[in-house]
Amino acid sequence: MKTDREFWFRIGQQMNQDKQKKQANERERQHIAKAGESAQVINPEIAPRLRAALEAAKNGKASD
């Protein structure tokens, strides 16, 4: 059986881990929110031209 001291030590460790997890989750949420604000959506009308330009650049051809 664990002593009272060991028991409370484990409780304290668990509380610290929970606090760290909460902080990490909050940082991740902020990072996702910040990335979502700055992310730009490529217009479907432009996507084929961008894809063609990328392929042309990969092949070393000049695009129009």
PDBQT receptor file of N, H, CA, C and O in Angstrom, charges set to zero:
ATOM      1  N   MET A   1       0.845  -1.182   0.000  1.00  0.00    +0.000 N 
ATOM      2  CA  MET A   1       0.000   0.000   0.000  1.00  0.00    +0.000 C 
ATOM      3  C   MET A   1       0.892   1.247   0.000  1.00  0.00    +0.000 C 
ATOM      4  O   MET A   1       1.931   1.288   0.659  1.00  0.00    +0.000 OA
ATOM      5  N   LYS A   2       0.471   2.233  -0.734  1.00  0.00    +0.000 N 
ATOM      6  H   LYS A   2      -0.373   2.200  -1.269  1.00  0.00    +0.000 HD
ATOM      7  CA  LYS A   2       1.234   3.475  -0.837  1.00  0.00    +0.000 C 
ATOM      8  C   LYS A   2       1.064   4.303   0.420  1.00  0.00    +0.000 C 
ATOM      9  O   LYS A   2       0.020   4.288   1.073  1.00  0.00    +0.000 OA
ATOM     10  N   THR A   3       2.106   5.011   0.731  1.00  0.00    +0.000 N 
ATOM     11  H   THR A   3       2.954   5.023   0.201  1.00  0.00    +0.000 HD
ATOM     12  CA  THR A   3       2.004   5.921   1.862  1.00  0.00    +0.000 C 
ATOM     13  C   THR A   3       1.239   7.162   1.425  1.00  0.00    +0.000 C 
ATOM     14  O   THR A   3       1.054   7.411   0.233  1.00  0.00    +0.000 OA
ATOM     15  N   ASP A   4       0.807   7.919   2.392  1.00  0.00    +0.000 N 
ATOM     16  H   ASP A   4       0.957   7.717   3.360  1.00  0.00    +0.000 HD
ATOM     17  CA  ASP A   4       0.085   9.159   2.084  1.00  0.00    +0.000 C 
ATOM     18  C   ASP A   4       0.957  10.098   1.266  1.00  0.00    +0.000 C 
ATOM     19  O   ASP A   4       0.474  10.783   0.364  1.00  0.00    +0.000 OA
ATOM     20  N   ARG A   5       2.227  10.123   1.585  1.00  0.00    +0.000 N 
ATOM     21  H   ARG A   5       2.619   9.567   2.318  1.00  0.00    +0.000 HD
ATOM     22  CA  ARG A   5       3.140  11.014   0.871  1.00  0.00    +0.000 C 
ATOM     23  C   ARG A   5       3.243  10.634  -0.605  1.00  0.00    +0.000 C 
ATOM     24  O   ARG A   5       3.205  11.503  -1.475  1.00  0.00    +0.000 OA
ATOM     25  N   GLU A   6       3.374   9.341  -0.886  1.00  0.00    +0.000 N 
ATOM     26  H   GLU A   6       3.405   8.634  -0.179  1.00  0.00    +0.000 HD
ATOM     27  CA  GLU A   6       3.431   8.873  -2.276  1.00  0.00    +0.000 C 
ATOM     28  C   GLU A   6       2.130   9.170  -3.006  1.00  0.00    +0.000 C 
ATOM     29  O   GLU A   6       2.134   9.579  -4.167  1.00  0.00    +0.000 OA
ATOM     30  N   PHE A   7       1.016   8.959  -2.310  1.00  0.00    +0.000 N 
ATOM     31  H   PHE A   7       1.013   8.627  -1.367  1.00  0.00    +0.000 HD
ATOM     32  CA  PHE A   7      -0.295   9.210  -2.895  1.00  0.00    +0.000 C 
ATOM     33  C   PHE A   7      -0.429  10.671  -3.326  1.00  0.00    +0.000 C 
ATOM     34  O   PHE A   7      -0.824  10.945  -4.460  1.00  0.00    +0.000 OA
ATOM     35  N   TRP A   8      -0.108  11.607  -2.438  1.00  0.00    +0.000 N 
ATOM     36  H   TRP A   8       0.212  11.385  -1.517  1.00  0.00    +0.000 HD
ATOM     37  CA  TRP A   8      -0.245  13.021  -2.747  1.00  0.00    +0.000 C 
ATOM     38  C   TRP A   8       0.778  13.465  -3.782  1.00  0.00    +0.000 C 
ATOM     39  O   TRP A   8       0.517  14.374  -4.569  1.00  0.00    +0.000 OA
ATOM     40  N   PHE A   9       1.957  12.815  -3.779  1.00  0.00    +0.000 N 
ATOM     41  H   PHE A   9       2.169  12.077  -3.139  1.00  0.00    +0.000 HD
ATOM     42  CA  PHE A   9       2.949  13.117  -4.799  1.00  0.00    +0.000 C 
ATOM     43  C   PHE A   9       2.402  12.746  -6.182  1.00  0.00    +0.000 C 
ATOM     44  O   PHE A   9       2.524  13.518  -7.133  1.00  0.00    +0.000 OA
ATOM     45  N   ARG A  10       1.809  11.579  -6.283  1.00  0.00    +0.000 N 
ATOM     46  H   ARG A  10       1.709  10.951  -5.511  1.00  0.00    +0.000 HD
ATOM     47  CA  ARG A  10       1.221  11.141  -7.565  1.00  0.00    +0.000 C 
ATOM     48  C   ARG A  10       0.073  12.054  -7.989  1.00  0.00    +0.000 C 
ATOM     49  O   ARG A  10      -0.059  12.384  -9.168  1.00  0.00    +0.000 OA
ATOM     50  N   ILE A  11      -0.740  12.453  -7.045  1.00  0.00    +0.000 N 
ATOM     51  H   ILE A  11      -0.633  12.184  -6.088  1.00  0.00    +0.000 HD
ATOM     52  CA  ILE A  11      -1.844  13.382  -7.345  1.00  0.00    +0.000 C 
ATOM     53  C   ILE A  11      -1.277  14.688  -7.883  1.00  0.00    +0.000 C 
ATOM     54  O   ILE A  11      -1.786  15.228  -8.865  1.00  0.00    +0.000 OA
ATOM     55  N   GLY A  12      -0.224  15.199  -7.246  1.00  0.00    +0.000 N 
ATOM     56  H   GLY A  12       0.190  14.760  -6.448  1.00  0.00    +0.000 HD
ATOM     57  CA  GLY A  12       0.412  16.441  -7.702  1.00  0.00    +0.000 C 
ATOM     58  C   GLY A  12       0.993  16.294  -9.097  1.00  0.00    +0.000 C 
ATOM     59  O   GLY A  12       0.868  17.200  -9.921  1.00  0.00    +0.000 OA
ATOM     60  N   GLN A  13       1.634  15.145  -9.373  1.00  0.00    +0.000 N 
ATOM     61  H   GLN A  13       1.735  14.409  -8.704  1.00  0.00    +0.000 HD
ATOM     62  CA  GLN A  13       2.174  14.906 -10.713  1.00  0.00    +0.000 C 
ATOM     63  C   GLN A  13       1.064  14.880 -11.751  1.00  0.00    +0.000 C 
ATOM     64  O   GLN A  13       1.191  15.470 -12.824  1.00  0.00    +0.000 OA
ATOM     65  N   GLN A  14      -0.024  14.192 -11.426  1.00  0.00    +0.000 N 
ATOM     66  H   GLN A  14      -0.127  13.712 -10.555  1.00  0.00    +0.000 HD
ATOM     67  CA  GLN A  14      -1.145  14.102 -12.365  1.00  0.00    +0.000 C 
ATOM     68  C   GLN A  14      -1.742  15.482 -12.638  1.00  0.00    +0.000 C 
ATOM     69  O   GLN A  14      -2.102  15.788 -13.775  1.00  0.00    +0.000 OA
ATOM     70  N   MET A  15      -1.845  16.305 -11.614  1.00  0.00    +0.000 N 
ATOM     71  H   MET A  15      -1.553  16.057 -10.691  1.00  0.00    +0.000 HD
ATOM     72  CA  MET A  15      -2.373  17.661 -11.785  1.00  0.00    +0.000 C 
ATOM     73  C   MET A  15      -1.455  18.477 -12.696  1.00  0.00    +0.000 C 
ATOM     74  O   MET A  15      -1.930  19.218 -13.557  1.00  0.00    +0.000 OA
ATOM     75  N   ASN A  16      -0.142  18.340 -12.506  1.00  0.00    +0.000 N 
ATOM     76  H   ASN A  16       0.244  17.739 -11.806  1.00  0.00    +0.000 HD
ATOM     77  CA  ASN A  16       0.808  19.060 -13.365  1.00  0.00    +0.000 C 
ATOM     78  C   ASN A  16       0.702  18.593 -14.808  1.00  0.00    +0.000 C 
ATOM     79  O   ASN A  16       0.722  19.412 -15.726  1.00  0.00    +0.000 OA
ATOM     80  N   GLN A  17       0.589  17.284 -15.017  1.00  0.00    +0.000 N 
ATOM     81  H   GLN A  17       0.573  16.619 -14.271  1.00  0.00    +0.000 HD
ATOM     82  CA  GLN A  17       0.455  16.759 -16.375  1.00  0.00    +0.000 C 
ATOM     83  C   GLN A  17      -0.823  17.261 -17.032  1.00  0.00    +0.000 C 
ATOM     84  O   GLN A  17      -0.818  17.636 -18.205  1.00  0.00    +0.000 OA
ATOM     85  N   ASP A  18      -1.911  17.268 -16.279  1.00  0.00    +0.000 N 
ATOM     86  H   ASP A  18      -1.915  16.964 -15.326  1.00  0.00    +0.000 HD
ATOM     87  CA  ASP A  18      -3.183  17.769 -16.816  1.00  0.00    +0.000 C 
ATOM     88  C   ASP A  18      -3.071  19.239 -17.200  1.00  0.00    +0.000 C 
ATOM     89  O   ASP A  18      -3.598  19.658 -18.230  1.00  0.00    +0.000 OA
ATOM     90  N   LYS A  19      -2.389  20.016 -16.375  1.00  0.00    +0.000 N 
ATOM     91  H   LYS A  19      -1.962  19.676 -15.537  1.00  0.00    +0.000 HD
ATOM     92  CA  LYS A  19      -2.194  21.440 -16.652  1.00  0.00    +0.000 C 
ATOM     93  C   LYS A  19      -1.371  21.626 -17.923  1.00  0.00    +0.000 C 
ATOM     94  O   LYS A  19      -1.700  22.468 -18.759  1.00  0.00    +0.000 OA
ATOM     95  N   GLN A  20      -0.301  20.842 -18.071  1.00  0.00    +0.000 N 
ATOM     96  H   GLN A  20      -0.034  20.158 -17.392  1.00  0.00    +0.000 HD
ATOM     97  CA  GLN A  20       0.546  20.926 -19.260  1.00  0.00    +0.000 C 
ATOM     98  C   GLN A  20      -0.218  20.521 -20.513  1.00  0.00    +0.000 C 
ATOM     99  O   GLN A  20      -0.067  21.156 -21.557  1.00  0.00    +0.000 OA
ATOM    100  N   LYS A  21      -1.032  19.478 -20.425  1.00  0.00    +0.000 N 
ATOM    101  H   LYS A  21      -1.154  18.963 -19.577  1.00  0.00    +0.000 HD
ATOM    102  CA  LYS A  21      -1.838  19.051 -21.567  1.00  0.00    +0.000 C 
ATOM    103  C   LYS A  21      -2.827  20.140 -21.975  1.00  0.00    +0.000 C 
ATOM    104  O   LYS A  21      -3.029  20.404 -23.160  1.00  0.00    +0.000 OA
ATOM    105  N   LYS A  22      -3.438  20.766 -20.969  1.00  0.00    +0.000 N 
ATOM    106  H   LYS A  22      -3.274  20.552 -20.006  1.00  0.00    +0.000 HD
ATOM    107  CA  LYS A  22      -4.392  21.845 -21.238  1.00  0.00    +0.000 C 
ATOM    108  C   LYS A  22      -3.700  23.002 -21.955  1.00  0.00    +0.000 C 
ATOM    109  O   LYS A  22      -4.236  23.555 -22.916  1.00  0.00    +0.000 OA
ATOM    110  N   GLN A  23      -2.496  23.368 -21.479  1.00  0.00    +0.000 N 
ATOM    111  H   GLN A  23      -2.061  22.919 -20.698  1.00  0.00    +0.000 HD
ATOM    112  CA  GLN A  23      -1.749  24.452 -22.109  1.00  0.00    +0.000 C 
ATOM    113  C   GLN A  23      -1.350  24.090 -23.534  1.00  0.00    +0.000 C 
ATOM    114  O   GLN A  23      -1.431  24.930 -24.430  1.00  0.00    +0.000 OA
ATOM    115  N   ALA A  24      -0.919  22.845 -23.752  1.00  0.00    +0.000 N 
ATOM    116  H   ALA A  24      -0.853  22.163 -23.024  1.00  0.00    +0.000 HD
ATOM    117  CA  ALA A  24      -0.530  22.397 -25.086  1.00  0.00    +0.000 C 
ATOM    118  C   ALA A  24      -1.730  22.417 -26.029  1.00  0.00    +0.000 C 
ATOM    119  O   ALA A  24      -1.602  22.824 -27.184  1.00  0.00    +0.000 OA
ATOM    120  N   ASN A  25      -2.872  21.990 -25.555  1.00  0.00    +0.000 N 
ATOM    121  H   ASN A  25      -2.976  21.660 -24.617  1.00  0.00    +0.000 HD
ATOM    122  CA  ASN A  25      -4.081  22.013 -26.381  1.00  0.00    +0.000 C 
ATOM    123  C   ASN A  25      -4.468  23.444 -26.746  1.00  0.00    +0.000 C 
ATOM    124  O   ASN A  25      -4.881  23.716 -27.874  1.00  0.00    +0.000 OA
ATOM    125  N   GLU A  26      -4.332  24.347 -25.791  1.00  0.00    +0.000 N 
ATOM    126  H   GLU A  26      -3.997  24.126 -24.875  1.00  0.00    +0.000 HD
ATOM    127  CA  GLU A  26      -4.658  25.753 -26.058  1.00  0.00    +0.000 C 
ATOM    128  C   GLU A  26      -3.706  26.342 -27.091  1.00  0.00    +0.000 C 
ATOM    129  O   GLU A  26      -4.133  27.071 -27.986  1.00  0.00    +0.000 OA
ATOM    130  N   ARG A  27      -2.406  26.028 -26.971  1.00  0.00    +0.000 N 
ATOM    131  H   ARG A  27      -2.058  25.435 -26.244  1.00  0.00    +0.000 HD
ATOM    132  CA  ARG A  27      -1.439  26.500 -27.972  1.00  0.00    +0.000 C 
ATOM    133  C   ARG A  27      -1.772  25.940 -29.348  1.00  0.00    +0.000 C 
ATOM    134  O   ARG A  27      -1.672  26.646 -30.352  1.00  0.00    +0.000 OA
ATOM    135  N   GLU A  28      -2.165  24.675 -29.394  1.00  0.00    +0.000 N 
ATOM    136  H   GLU A  28      -2.246  24.102 -28.578  1.00  0.00    +0.000 HD
ATOM    137  CA  GLU A  28      -2.513  24.064 -30.676  1.00  0.00    +0.000 C 
ATOM    138  C   GLU A  28      -3.750  24.735 -31.271  1.00  0.00    +0.000 C 
ATOM    139  O   GLU A  28      -3.794  24.997 -32.473  1.00  0.00    +0.000 OA
ATOM    140  N   ARG A  29      -4.755  25.014 -30.438  1.00  0.00    +0.000 N 
ATOM    141  H   ARG A  29      -4.719  24.802 -29.462  1.00  0.00    +0.000 HD
ATOM    142  CA  ARG A  29      -5.958  25.703 -30.930  1.00  0.00    +0.000 C 
ATOM    143  C   ARG A  29      -5.610  27.082 -31.487  1.00  0.00    +0.000 C 
ATOM    144  O   ARG A  29      -6.120  27.482 -32.534  1.00  0.00    +0.000 OA
ATOM    145  N   GLN A  30      -4.743  27.804 -30.783  1.00  0.00    +0.000 N 
ATOM    146  H   GLN A  30      -4.330  27.479 -29.932  1.00  0.00    +0.000 HD
ATOM    147  CA  GLN A  30      -4.340  29.123 -31.256  1.00  0.00    +0.000 C 
ATOM    148  C   GLN A  30      -3.578  29.016 -32.568  1.00  0.00    +0.000 C 
ATOM    149  O   GLN A  30      -3.771  29.829 -33.472  1.00  0.00    +0.000 OA
ATOM    150  N   HIS A  31      -2.716  28.018 -32.672  1.00  0.00    +0.000 N 
ATOM    151  H   HIS A  31      -2.559  27.358 -31.937  1.00  0.00    +0.000 HD
ATOM    152  CA  HIS A  31      -1.948  27.822 -33.900  1.00  0.00    +0.000 C 
ATOM    153  C   HIS A  31      -2.873  27.511 -35.077  1.00  0.00    +0.000 C 
ATOM    154  O   HIS A  31      -2.702  28.048 -36.171  1.00  0.00    +0.000 OA
ATOM    155  N   ILE A  32      -3.844  26.650 -34.841  1.00  0.00    +0.000 N 
ATOM    156  H   ILE A  32      -3.983  26.214 -33.952  1.00  0.00    +0.000 HD
ATOM    157  CA  ILE A  32      -4.803  26.295 -35.894  1.00  0.00    +0.000 C 
ATOM    158  C   ILE A  32      -5.622  27.518 -36.298  1.00  0.00    +0.000 C 
ATOM    159  O   ILE A  32      -5.852  27.746 -37.486  1.00  0.00    +0.000 OA
ATOM    160  N   ALA A  33      -6.058  28.298 -35.324  1.00  0.00    +0.000 N 
ATOM    161  H   ALA A  33      -5.871  28.112 -34.360  1.00  0.00    +0.000 HD
ATOM    162  CA  ALA A  33      -6.845  29.501 -35.623  1.00  0.00    +0.000 C 
ATOM    163  C   ALA A  33      -6.010  30.493 -36.423  1.00  0.00    +0.000 C 
ATOM    164  O   ALA A  33      -6.496  31.087 -37.385  1.00  0.00    +0.000 OA
ATOM    165  N   LYS A  34      -4.757  30.672 -36.025  1.00  0.00    +0.000 N 
ATOM    166  H   LYS A  34      -4.362  30.189 -35.243  1.00  0.00    +0.000 HD
ATOM    167  CA  LYS A  34      -3.880  31.607 -36.723  1.00  0.00    +0.000 C 
ATOM    168  C   LYS A  34      -3.614  31.123 -38.151  1.00  0.00    +0.000 C 
ATOM    169  O   LYS A  34      -3.617  31.919 -39.090  1.00  0.00    +0.000 OA
ATOM    170  N   ALA A  35      -3.387  29.824 -38.309  1.00  0.00    +0.000 N 
ATOM    171  H   ALA A  35      -3.385  29.178 -37.546  1.00  0.00    +0.000 HD
ATOM    172  CA  ALA A  35      -3.140  29.264 -39.640  1.00  0.00    +0.000 C 
ATOM    173  C   ALA A  35      -4.391  29.385 -40.510  1.00  0.00    +0.000 C 
ATOM    174  O   ALA A  35      -4.294  29.625 -41.714  1.00  0.00    +0.000 OA
ATOM    175  N   GLY A  36      -5.559  29.220 -39.902  1.00  0.00    +0.000 N 
ATOM    176  H   GLY A  36      -5.638  29.026 -38.924  1.00  0.00    +0.000 HD
ATOM    177  CA  GLY A  36      -6.810  29.338 -40.650  1.00  0.00    +0.000 C 
ATOM    178  C   GLY A  36      -7.055  30.747 -41.145  1.00  0.00    +0.000 C 
ATOM    179  O   GLY A  36      -7.605  30.949 -42.228  1.00  0.00    +0.000 OA
ATOM    180  N   GLU A  37      -6.642  31.728 -40.343  1.00  0.00    +0.000 N 
ATOM    181  H   GLU A  37      -6.196  31.564 -39.464  1.00  0.00    +0.000 HD
ATOM    182  CA  GLU A  37      -6.818  33.124 -40.739  1.00  0.00    +0.000 C 
ATOM    183  C   GLU A  37      -5.911  33.490 -41.911  1.00  0.00    +0.000 C 
ATOM    184  O   GLU A  37      -6.294  34.260 -42.792  1.00  0.00    +0.000 OA
ATOM    185  N   SER A  38      -4.710  32.929 -41.907  1.00  0.00    +0.000 N 
ATOM    186  H   SER A  38      -4.399  32.304 -41.192  1.00  0.00    +0.000 HD
ATOM    187  CA  SER A  38      -3.744  33.308 -42.936  1.00  0.00    +0.000 C 
ATOM    188  C   SER A  38      -3.793  32.399 -44.167  1.00  0.00    +0.000 C 
ATOM    189  O   SER A  38      -3.196  32.714 -45.196  1.00  0.00    +0.000 OA
ATOM    190  N   ALA A  39      -4.497  31.283 -44.062  1.00  0.00    +0.000 N 
ATOM    191  H   ALA A  39      -4.982  31.028 -43.226  1.00  0.00    +0.000 HD
ATOM    192  CA  ALA A  39      -4.566  30.357 -45.199  1.00  0.00    +0.000 C 
ATOM    193  C   ALA A  39      -5.399  30.974 -46.320  1.00  0.00    +0.000 C 
ATOM    194  O   ALA A  39      -6.465  31.545 -46.086  1.00  0.00    +0.000 OA
ATOM    195  N   GLN A  40      -4.891  30.846 -47.527  1.00  0.00    +0.000 N 
ATOM    196  H   GLN A  40      -4.026  30.383 -47.717  1.00  0.00    +0.000 HD
ATOM    197  CA  GLN A  40      -5.622  31.368 -48.672  1.00  0.00    +0.000 C 
ATOM    198  C   GLN A  40      -6.124  30.205 -49.514  1.00  0.00    +0.000 C 
ATOM    199  O   GLN A  40      -5.404  29.238 -49.764  1.00  0.00    +0.000 OA
ATOM    200  N   VAL A  41      -7.341  30.316 -49.934  1.00  0.00    +0.000 N 
ATOM    201  H   VAL A  41      -7.927  31.101 -49.731  1.00  0.00    +0.000 HD
ATOM    202  CA  VAL A  41      -7.951  29.280 -50.739  1.00  0.00    +0.000 C 
ATOM    203  C   VAL A  41      -7.682  29.588 -52.205  1.00  0.00    +0.000 C 
ATOM    204  O   VAL A  41      -7.850  30.721 -52.654  1.00  0.00    +0.000 OA
ATOM    205  N   ILE A  42      -7.264  28.569 -52.942  1.00  0.00    +0.000 N 
ATOM    206  H   ILE A  42      -7.128  27.648 -52.577  1.00  0.00    +0.000 HD
ATOM    207  CA  ILE A  42      -7.004  28.759 -54.365  1.00  0.00    +0.000 C 
ATOM    208  C   ILE A  42      -8.322  28.615 -55.115  1.00  0.00    +0.000 C 
ATOM    209  O   ILE A  42      -9.041  27.627 -54.959  1.00  0.00    +0.000 OA
ATOM    210  N   ASN A  43      -8.612  29.585 -55.903  1.00  0.00    +0.000 N 
ATOM    211  H   ASN A  43      -8.028  30.387 -56.030  1.00  0.00    +0.000 HD
ATOM    212  CA  ASN A  43      -9.825  29.610 -56.703  1.00  0.00    +0.000 C 
ATOM    213  C   ASN A  43      -9.817  28.436 -57.686  1.00  0.00    +0.000 C 
ATOM    214  O   ASN A  43      -8.808  28.216 -58.355  1.00  0.00    +0.000 OA
ATOM    215  N   PRO A  44     -10.905  27.683 -57.790  1.00  0.00    +0.000 N 
ATOM    216  CA  PRO A  44     -10.954  26.543 -58.709  1.00  0.00    +0.000 C 
ATOM    217  C   PRO A  44     -10.723  26.939 -60.180  1.00  0.00    +0.000 C 
ATOM    218  O   PRO A  44     -10.283  26.120 -60.987  1.00  0.00    +0.000 OA
ATOM    219  N   GLU A  45     -11.019  28.173 -60.509  1.00  0.00    +0.000 N 
ATOM    220  H   GLU A  45     -11.376  28.839 -59.854  1.00  0.00    +0.000 HD
ATOM    221  CA  GLU A  45     -10.808  28.617 -61.892  1.00  0.00    +0.000 C 
ATOM    222  C   GLU A  45      -9.321  28.802 -62.180  1.00  0.00    +0.000 C 
ATOM    223  O   GLU A  45      -8.888  28.653 -63.323  1.00  0.00    +0.000 OA
ATOM    224  N   ILE A  46      -8.543  29.124 -61.159  1.00  0.00    +0.000 N 
ATOM    225  H   ILE A  46      -8.895  29.245 -60.231  1.00  0.00    +0.000 HD
ATOM    226  CA  ILE A  46      -7.117  29.377 -61.343  1.00  0.00    +0.000 C 
ATOM    227  C   ILE A  46      -6.298  28.089 -61.203  1.00  0.00    +0.000 C 
ATOM    228  O   ILE A  46      -5.205  27.985 -61.759  1.00  0.00    +0.000 OA
ATOM    229  N   ALA A  47      -6.817  27.127 -60.474  1.00  0.00    +0.000 N 
ATOM    230  H   ALA A  47      -7.705  27.212 -60.022  1.00  0.00    +0.000 HD
ATOM    231  CA  ALA A  47      -6.070  25.903 -60.170  1.00  0.00    +0.000 C 
ATOM    232  C   ALA A  47      -5.511  25.201 -61.411  1.00  0.00    +0.000 C 
ATOM    233  O   ALA A  47      -4.342  24.815 -61.391  1.00  0.00    +0.000 OA
ATOM    234  N   PRO A  48      -6.282  25.014 -62.492  1.00  0.00    +0.000 N 
ATOM    235  CA  PRO A  48      -5.719  24.333 -63.666  1.00  0.00    +0.000 C 
ATOM    236  C   PRO A  48      -4.531  25.086 -64.281  1.00  0.00    +0.000 C 
ATOM    237  O   PRO A  48      -3.562  24.476 -64.734  1.00  0.00    +0.000 OA
ATOM    238  N   ARG A  49      -4.623  26.419 -64.289  1.00  0.00    +0.000 N 
ATOM    239  H   ARG A  49      -5.410  26.915 -63.922  1.00  0.00    +0.000 HD
ATOM    240  CA  ARG A  49      -3.512  27.204 -64.839  1.00  0.00    +0.000 C 
ATOM    241  C   ARG A  49      -2.276  27.099 -63.949  1.00  0.00    +0.000 C 
ATOM    242  O   ARG A  49      -1.153  27.008 -64.444  1.00  0.00    +0.000 OA
ATOM    243  N   LEU A  50      -2.488  27.111 -62.641  1.00  0.00    +0.000 N 
ATOM    244  H   LEU A  50      -3.400  27.185 -62.238  1.00  0.00    +0.000 HD
ATOM    245  CA  LEU A  50      -1.365  26.958 -61.722  1.00  0.00    +0.000 C 
ATOM    246  C   LEU A  50      -0.721  25.589 -61.880  1.00  0.00    +0.000 C 
ATOM    247  O   LEU A  50       0.504  25.472 -61.881  1.00  0.00    +0.000 OA
ATOM    248  N   ARG A  51      -1.543  24.556 -62.014  1.00  0.00    +0.000 N 
ATOM    249  H   ARG A  51      -2.538  24.651 -62.013  1.00  0.00    +0.000 HD
ATOM    250  CA  ARG A  51      -1.039  23.198 -62.186  1.00  0.00    +0.000 C 
ATOM    251  C   ARG A  51      -0.231  23.093 -63.479  1.00  0.00    +0.000 C 
ATOM    252  O   ARG A  51       0.831  22.471 -63.498  1.00  0.00    +0.000 OA
ATOM    253  N   ALA A  52      -0.730  23.697 -64.558  1.00  0.00    +0.000 N 
ATOM    254  H   ALA A  52      -1.593  24.202 -64.542  1.00  0.00    +0.000 HD
ATOM    255  CA  ALA A  52      -0.032  23.665 -65.841  1.00  0.00    +0.000 C 
ATOM    256  C   ALA A  52       1.293  24.418 -65.744  1.00  0.00    +0.000 C 
ATOM    257  O   ALA A  52       2.301  23.965 -66.287  1.00  0.00    +0.000 OA
ATOM    258  N   ALA A  53       1.303  25.553 -65.064  1.00  0.00    +0.000 N 
ATOM    259  H   ALA A  53       0.484  25.920 -64.622  1.00  0.00    +0.000 HD
ATOM    260  CA  ALA A  53       2.530  26.319 -64.902  1.00  0.00    +0.000 C 
ATOM    261  C   ALA A  53       3.548  25.547 -64.071  1.00  0.00    +0.000 C 
ATOM    262  O   ALA A  53       4.745  25.592 -64.353  1.00  0.00    +0.000 OA
ATOM    263  N   LEU A  54       3.081  24.851 -63.064  1.00  0.00    +0.000 N 
ATOM    264  H   LEU A  54       2.108  24.815 -62.835  1.00  0.00    +0.000 HD
ATOM    265  CA  LEU A  54       3.973  24.046 -62.230  1.00  0.00    +0.000 C 
ATOM    266  C   LEU A  54       4.588  22.911 -63.048  1.00  0.00    +0.000 C 
ATOM    267  O   LEU A  54       5.791  22.664 -62.968  1.00  0.00    +0.000 OA
ATOM    268  N   GLU A  55       3.770  22.232 -63.824  1.00  0.00    +0.000 N 
ATOM    269  H   GLU A  55       2.793  22.433 -63.889  1.00  0.00    +0.000 HD
ATOM    270  CA  GLU A  55       4.283  21.151 -64.670  1.00  0.00    +0.000 C 
ATOM    271  C   GLU A  55       5.284  21.684 -65.691  1.00  0.00    +0.000 C 
ATOM    272  O   GLU A  55       6.309  21.055 -65.957  1.00  0.00    +0.000 OA
ATOM    273  N   ALA A  56       4.978  22.844 -66.259  1.00  0.00    +0.000 N 
ATOM    274  H   ALA A  56       4.146  23.355 -66.043  1.00  0.00    +0.000 HD
ATOM    275  CA  ALA A  56       5.895  23.439 -67.231  1.00  0.00    +0.000 C 
ATOM    276  C   ALA A  56       7.223  23.802 -66.558  1.00  0.00    +0.000 C 
ATOM    277  O   ALA A  56       8.290  23.621 -67.144  1.00  0.00    +0.000 OA
ATOM    278  N   ALA A  57       7.149  24.304 -65.348  1.00  0.00    +0.000 N 
ATOM    279  H   ALA A  57       6.282  24.451 -64.872  1.00  0.00    +0.000 HD
ATOM    280  CA  ALA A  57       8.387  24.658 -64.629  1.00  0.00    +0.000 C 
ATOM    281  C   ALA A  57       9.188  23.414 -64.283  1.00  0.00    +0.000 C 
ATOM    282  O   ALA A  57      10.418  23.435 -64.327  1.00  0.00    +0.000 OA
ATOM    283  N   LYS A  58       8.503  22.333 -63.939  1.00  0.00    +0.000 N 
ATOM    284  H   LYS A  58       7.504  22.317 -63.903  1.00  0.00    +0.000 HD
ATOM    285  CA  LYS A  58       9.194  21.084 -63.628  1.00  0.00    +0.000 C 
ATOM    286  C   LYS A  58       9.909  20.532 -64.866  1.00  0.00    +0.000 C 
ATOM    287  O   LYS A  58      10.994  19.958 -64.771  1.00  0.00    +0.000 OA
ATOM    288  N   ASN A  59       9.278  20.718 -66.025  1.00  0.00    +0.000 N 
ATOM    289  H   ASN A  59       8.397  21.185 -66.103  1.00  0.00    +0.000 HD
ATOM    290  CA  ASN A  59       9.845  20.200 -67.269  1.00  0.00    +0.000 C 
ATOM    291  C   ASN A  59      10.842  21.177 -67.893  1.00  0.00    +0.000 C 
ATOM    292  O   ASN A  59      11.463  20.855 -68.906  1.00  0.00    +0.000 OA
ATOM    293  N   GLY A  60      11.001  22.346 -67.313  1.00  0.00    +0.000 N 
ATOM    294  H   GLY A  60      10.497  22.607 -66.491  1.00  0.00    +0.000 HD
ATOM    295  CA  GLY A  60      11.946  23.328 -67.812  1.00  0.00    +0.000 C 
ATOM    296  C   GLY A  60      11.440  24.122 -68.999  1.00  0.00    +0.000 C 
ATOM    297  O   GLY A  60      12.224  24.750 -69.711  1.00  0.00    +0.000 OA
ATOM    298  N   LYS A  61      10.146  24.098 -69.212  1.00  0.00    +0.000 N 
ATOM    299  H   LYS A  61       9.510  23.589 -68.633  1.00  0.00    +0.000 HD
ATOM    300  CA  LYS A  61       9.558  24.851 -70.320  1.00  0.00    +0.000 C 
ATOM    301  C   LYS A  61       9.076  26.195 -69.816  1.00  0.00    +0.000 C 
ATOM    302  O   LYS A  61       8.687  26.332 -68.656  1.00  0.00    +0.000 OA
ATOM    303  N   ALA A  62       9.103  27.186 -70.693  1.00  0.00    +0.000 N 
ATOM    304  H   ALA A  62       9.418  27.074 -71.635  1.00  0.00    +0.000 HD
ATOM    305  CA  ALA A  62       8.589  28.513 -70.345  1.00  0.00    +0.000 C 
ATOM    306  C   ALA A  62       7.077  28.502 -70.495  1.00  0.00    +0.000 C 
ATOM    307  O   ALA A  62       6.550  27.972 -71.473  1.00  0.00    +0.000 OA
ATOM    308  N   SER A  63       6.383  29.083 -69.532  1.00  0.00    +0.000 N 
ATOM    309  H   SER A  63       6.812  29.513 -68.737  1.00  0.00    +0.000 HD
ATOM    310  CA  SER A  63       4.921  29.141 -69.632  1.00  0.00    +0.000 C 
ATOM    311  C   SER A  63       4.503  30.462 -70.266  1.00  0.00    +0.000 C 
ATOM    312  O   SER A  63       5.239  31.449 -70.228  1.00  0.00    +0.000 OA
ATOM    313  N   ASP A  64       3.308  30.459 -70.849  1.00  0.00    +0.000 N 
ATOM    314  H   ASP A  64       2.711  29.658 -70.879  1.00  0.00    +0.000 HD
ATOM    315  CA  ASP A  64       2.793  31.651 -71.528  1.00  0.00    +0.000 C 
ATOM    316  C   ASP A  64       2.308  32.674 -70.553  1.00  0.00    +0.000 C 
ATOM    317  O   ASP A  64       1.842  33.739 -70.956  1.00  0.00    +0.000 OA
TER     318      ASP A  64
